[in-house]
């Protein structure tokens, strides 16, 4: 019986040892004991699909102009007017080419141009100009703008400088004289000849026009005749012809220098010119 009891006792010890061993192993694995390396958890990051590019389209065109006004400027003044068109396209587009026409004369005529947008680019500007002398009839500068034809149709507003130029005072600024023939050298005395004197009268640019009154002479100022020329608005130049005719005298007294003396709207004298040389 003693031996049997011992065997029973030994069996119980083996069973308890097995349970202890299992608990020890569980503790080591669960708590990271025993010098082992526990597995590292892996995080899964969800991916976001790339957005599809928006269709390429012009949404608006803004216009501006420089100078904003020509009020106070004198008619006849040379001026450059700059028009700036700012094009806006849809966000996040793939880009493309904008084709358009632009006008500087209120749409009566136009020129073609284009702009290329890169992917995602939303804004670009285009500059165009009008240049010239401010006319006294106020026909320029005129409103300018653009009309988009591709990738879609859209038209900007038309903008132009406000105000009007001020007409310049009507006055003669200079006189050019010419004579034909320029020489009588080689002509025989007593030859009949007509000498043409041409006075080119210049008035201030951008004036409202008016009448120029003057005297002209063909005998070096010893005698004169009256004449006049009427200038329309904005006209700056006109010519007046007068003549001497006769037989070339052997004493070389004719032809003589000729020219004009302006008396209105202001006072100004031309140079006196005549053919060079003498008859023989």
BAVO-604346 format. One line per field, with one value per residue (C-alpha): residue in one letter; x, y, z. Coordinates in nm, 4 decimals. Example, Ala and Ser with C-alpha at 12.3 -4.5 7.8 and 13.67 -1.06 7.14 Angstrom:
residues 2
residuo	a_s
x	1.2300_1.3670
y	-0.4500_-0.1060
z	0.7800_0.7140
This chain:
residues 280
residuo	x_x_x_x_x_x_x_x_x_x_x_x_x_x_x_x_x_x_x_x_x_x_x_x_x_x_x_x_x_x_x_x_x_x_x_x_x_x_x_x_x_x_x_x_x_x_x_x_x_x_x_x_x_x_x_x_x_x_x_x_x_x_x_x_x_x_x_x_x_x_x_x_x_x_x_x_x_x_x_x_x_x_x_x_x_x_x_x_x_x_x_x_x_x_x_x_x_x_x_x_x_x_x_x_x_x_x_x_x_x_x_x_x_x_x_x_x_x_x_x_x_x_x_x_x_x_x_x_x_x_x_x_x_x_x_x_x_x_x_x_x_x_x_x_x_x_x_x_x_x_x_x_x_x_x_x_x_x_x_x_x_x_x_x_x_x_x_x_x_x_x_x_x_x_x_x_x_x_x_x_x_x_x_x_x_x_x_x_x_x_x_x_x_x_x_x_x_x_x_x_x_x_x_x_x_x_x_x_x_x_x_x_x_x_x_x_x_x_x_x_x_x_x_x_x_x_x_x_x_x_x_x_x_x_x_x_x_x_x_x_x_x_x_x_x_x_x_x_x_x_x_x_x_x_x_x_x_x_x_x_x_x_x_x_x_x_x_x_x_x_x_x_x_x_x_x_x_x_x_x
x	0.0000_0.2827_0.4185_0.0775_0.0305_0.3697_0.2742_-0.0464_0.1517_0.3998_0.1169_-0.0331_0.3011_0.3430_-0.0028_0.0622_0.3990_0.2358_-0.0213_0.2526_0.4580_0.1644_0.0876_0.4509_0.4634_0.1362_0.2718_0.5957_0.4200_0.1457_0.3725_0.6666_0.8891_1.1627_1.3592_1.1299_1.0216_0.6492_0.5078_0.4609_0.1066_0.0820_-0.1467_-0.3446_-0.3811_-0.6715_-0.5755_-0.7677_-0.8153_-0.6790_-0.9540_-1.0539_-0.9484_-1.2388_-1.3299_-1.1283_-1.3567_-1.3361_-1.5635_-1.5142_-1.3041_-1.2357_-1.1338_-0.9396_-0.7984_-0.5139_-0.5462_-0.8890_-0.9713_-0.8485_-1.0295_-0.7958_-0.5713_-0.5396_-0.6816_-0.3996_-0.1869_-0.0262_-0.1441_-0.1222_-0.4258_-0.3616_-0.6412_-0.5870_-0.8041_-0.7841_-0.9049_-1.0372_-1.0802_-1.2339_-1.0182_-0.8338_-0.8624_-0.6214_-0.5312_-0.5633_-0.5691_-0.8046_-0.8692_-1.0261_-1.0637_-0.9929_-1.1183_-1.0119_-1.2891_-1.6087_-1.6333_-1.6236_-1.3009_-1.0971_-0.7655_-0.7179_-0.4967_-0.4632_-0.3348_-0.2163_-0.3065_-0.1056_-0.2828_-0.4363_-0.3576_-0.6608_-0.5728_-0.3829_-0.3802_-0.3519_-0.2599_-0.3409_-0.3219_-0.4431_-0.2060_-0.2604_-0.3291_-0.6468_-0.8881_-1.0870_-1.4043_-1.3591_-1.3860_-1.0896_-1.0031_-1.3004_-1.4147_-1.2120_-1.2685_-1.2440_-1.4725_-1.3658_-1.4376_-1.2729_-1.2991_-1.6351_-1.7968_-1.7926_-1.7708_-1.6187_-1.7583_-1.6159_-1.4146_-1.2527_-1.1172_-1.3841_-1.3966_-1.2968_-0.9889_-0.9940_-0.9620_-0.6404_-0.6545_-0.6763_-0.3493_-0.0902_0.2288_0.4520_0.4632_0.6772_0.7531_0.8514_0.8942_0.8865_1.0995_1.3685_1.6140_1.5975_1.9657_2.0061_1.6759_1.6904_1.5801_1.2388_1.1259_0.7683_0.7554_0.5139_0.6626_0.4512_0.4910_0.3475_0.2792_0.2109_0.0348_0.0450_-0.2008_-0.2057_-0.3096_-0.6458_-0.7959_-1.1646_-1.0675_-1.1151_-1.0067_-0.6495_-0.6247_-0.3018_-0.1255_0.0927_0.3634_0.5547_0.7757_0.9737_0.7048_0.6649_0.3046_0.0598_-0.2804_-0.5283_-0.6349_-0.7666_-0.7932_-1.0565_-0.9461_-1.1911_-1.1783_-0.8550_-0.7073_-0.3458_-0.2082_-0.3196_-0.1338_-0.1964_-0.0508_0.0061_0.2021_0.3950_0.3889_0.5735_0.8709_1.2050_1.3442_1.7026_1.7549_1.6760_1.4141_1.1762_1.0950_1.1416_1.1067_0.7526_0.5888_0.2946_0.2155_-0.0575_-0.2778_-0.5377_-0.5908_-0.2368_0.0482_0.3308_0.5422_0.6909_1.0354_1.0583_1.1708_1.2341_1.4102_1.7866_2.0083_1.9526_1.8320_2.0905
y	0.0000_0.2269_0.1790_0.2394_0.5553_0.6746_0.6160_0.8134_1.0942_1.0923_1.1092_1.4103_1.5885_1.5237_1.6627_1.9763_2.0270_2.0062_2.2697_2.4966_2.4614_2.5541_2.8613_2.9715_2.9388_3.1342_3.4098_3.4421_3.4586_3.6968_3.9409_3.9331_3.7641_3.5196_3.7494_3.6744_3.9392_4.0055_4.0667_4.4361_4.5207_4.6633_4.9669_4.9718_5.3289_5.3666_5.5178_5.8132_5.7968_6.0963_6.3404_6.3417_6.6719_6.9099_6.9863_7.2844_7.5870_7.9677_8.0930_8.4707_8.7480_9.0740_9.3885_9.6993_9.9969_10.2477_10.5452_10.5336_10.8821_11.1206_11.4220_11.7209_11.5943_11.8124_11.6779_11.5875_11.4490_11.1126_10.8474_10.4712_10.3066_9.9666_9.7116_9.4160_9.1021_8.8609_8.5093_8.2738_7.8981_7.6226_7.4959_7.1622_7.1422_6.9537_7.2822_7.3715_7.6554_7.9551_8.1102_8.4551_8.7717_9.1192_9.4607_9.8213_9.9845_9.8772_9.5495_9.6846_9.4908_9.2332_9.0454_8.6828_8.5568_8.2618_8.1665_7.8230_7.7166_7.4519_7.1794_7.3384_7.6951_7.9166_8.2722_8.4443_8.7975_8.9285_9.2885_9.4738_9.8419_10.1286_10.4130_10.7390_11.1095_11.1965_11.3145_11.6314_11.4460_11.2125_10.8939_10.7332_10.5758_10.3384_10.0539_9.7327_9.3738_9.0055_8.7319_8.3758_8.1169_7.8049_7.5909_7.7631_8.0885_8.3824_8.7576_9.0183_9.3612_9.6448_9.9126_10.2375_10.5623_10.8033_11.1728_11.3608_11.5486_11.9270_12.0865_12.2806_12.6510_12.7149_12.8794_12.8667_12.7044_12.7244_12.7912_12.6082_12.7766_12.6201_12.7589_12.6052_12.6253_12.6374_12.7977_13.0015_12.9588_12.8696_13.0242_13.3029_13.6462_13.7521_13.3877_13.3717_13.1881_13.1128_13.0799_12.8898_12.9693_12.7145_12.8026_12.5010_12.6238_12.4146_12.4641_12.3176_11.9491_11.8731_12.2140_12.2681_12.4309_12.7825_13.0288_13.1407_13.4888_13.6032_13.8280_13.6898_13.8625_13.7801_14.0901_14.0648_14.2338_14.5570_14.4609_14.1959_14.0365_13.8973_13.5309_13.2796_12.9045_12.7275_12.4316_12.1658_12.0152_11.8236_11.9244_12.0288_12.1139_12.2907_12.4332_12.7553_12.8274_13.1687_13.2693_13.5292_13.5136_13.7189_13.7467_13.7160_14.0714_14.1365_14.3486_14.0432_14.2279_13.9311_13.6745_13.7893_13.6198_13.5389_13.4382_13.4951_13.6910_13.5392_13.7964_13.5669_13.3692_13.4755_13.6627_13.4716_13.5303_13.2762_13.2889_13.4474_13.2167_13.2621_13.0863_13.1000_13.1990_13.4531_13.4398_13.4979
z	0.0000_0.0697_-0.2755_-0.4266_-0.2249_-0.3420_-0.7049_-0.6519_-0.4935_-0.7799_-1.0385_-0.8659_-0.8706_-1.2431_-1.3156_-1.1086_-1.2803_-1.6214_-1.5250_-1.3865_-1.6992_-1.9211_-1.7127_-1.7270_-2.1042_-2.1397_-1.9166_-2.1132_-2.4510_-2.3367_-2.1567_-2.3923_-2.1419_-2.2009_-2.4346_-2.7334_-2.9923_-3.0239_-3.3747_-3.4795_-3.5930_-3.9520_-4.0138_-4.3379_-4.4896_-4.7257_-5.0658_-5.2198_-5.5951_-5.7964_-5.8989_-6.2631_-6.4349_-6.4980_-6.8609_-6.9925_-7.0161_-6.9945_-6.7160_-6.7465_-6.9016_-6.7128_-6.9054_-6.8009_-6.9940_-6.9451_-6.9384_-6.7798_-6.9131_-7.1836_-7.0379_-7.0326_-7.3136_-7.6212_-7.9451_-8.1799_-7.8960_-7.9780_-7.7332_-7.6759_-7.5130_-7.3493_-7.3103_-7.0701_-7.0857_-6.7872_-6.8740_-6.6027_-6.6625_-6.4461_-6.1545_-6.1795_-6.5585_-6.7826_-6.9550_-7.3200_-7.5743_-7.5588_-7.8991_-7.9258_-8.1290_-7.9889_-8.0988_-8.0383_-8.2445_-8.0714_-8.2622_-8.6189_-8.6744_-8.4880_-8.4782_-8.3719_-8.0873_-7.8457_-7.4985_-7.3782_-7.0207_-6.8349_-6.6307_-6.3204_-6.4328_-6.3759_-6.4932_-6.7738_-6.9187_-7.2739_-7.3610_-7.6849_-7.7823_-7.9985_-8.0877_-8.2714_-8.2511_-8.0620_-8.3346_-8.2889_-8.3941_-8.0925_-8.3036_-8.1198_-7.8851_-7.8854_-7.6583_-7.6795_-7.5669_-7.6610_-7.7926_-7.7019_-7.9736_-7.8228_-7.6059_-7.5551_-7.6628_-7.4220_-7.4816_-7.2515_-7.1837_-7.3975_-7.2166_-7.3272_-7.1801_-7.0625_-7.1469_-7.4615_-7.5758_-7.5811_-7.9267_-7.9775_-8.0549_-8.4281_-8.5320_-8.8081_-8.6831_-8.9936_-9.3694_-9.6256_-9.9594_-10.2922_-10.6469_-10.9932_-11.1968_-10.9325_-11.1799_-11.5018_-11.5821_-11.9504_-12.0603_-12.3177_-12.2051_-12.3484_-12.3174_-12.1889_-11.8574_-11.5757_-11.2280_-10.9717_-10.6021_-10.3558_-9.9928_-9.7646_-9.4516_-9.1311_-8.8445_-8.4918_-8.4771_-8.3184_-8.3838_-8.4599_-8.7908_-8.9216_-9.1879_-9.2525_-9.4101_-9.5741_-9.8265_-10.1050_-10.3090_-10.6286_-10.6307_-10.3116_-10.1020_-10.2977_-10.3718_-10.2470_-10.2977_-10.0429_-10.0184_-9.7659_-9.6962_-9.4839_-9.2708_-9.1531_-8.7999_-8.7492_-9.0877_-9.0340_-9.3800_-9.6986_-9.9971_-10.1901_-10.5352_-10.6928_-11.0010_-11.1992_-11.5808_-11.8404_-12.0708_-11.8963_-11.8988_-12.0036_-11.6910_-11.4725_-11.2691_-11.2886_-11.1630_-10.8058_-10.4676_-10.3555_-10.0301_-9.7926_-9.4790_-9.2549_-9.0819_-8.9141_-8.6892_-8.5922_-8.7530_-8.9233_-9.2361_-9.4724_-9.6252_-9.9741_-10.2556_-10.6289_-10.9167_-10.9068_-11.2006_-11.4785_-11.8381_-12.1090
